[in-house]
Amino acid sequence: MGALALGSTIALVRPVYVLNKTTVHRSIAWDNQNAGIRADVAEGATEATYRPMNIGWLAEPFFTSSYERDWAAQCAARYYQVDRLRRP
């Protein structure tokens, strides 16, 4: 039983390390993008450029082909208080 637990733990080390590295990279990129969007809005922008940062199966703006059906983009636009998000 102990060997199984040890083997299972060892098998998870690499995937968890990769996921952690990916998540940290995405969070830094998101913080930078967030600061840029907020600066644009503070200067009076009514549209914001948003670059999707996919991780796993989470929905990101522009995950559909139609902006009108893209609830994630519309939600993010409301969050940032802009009329619309646009692709870079």
Buried (B, 14 or more C-beta within 10 A) or exposed (E): EEEEEEEEEEEEEEEEEEEEEEEEEBEEEEEEBEEBBBEBBEEEBEBBEBBBBEBEEEBBBBBEEEBEEBEBBBEBBEEBEBEEBBEE
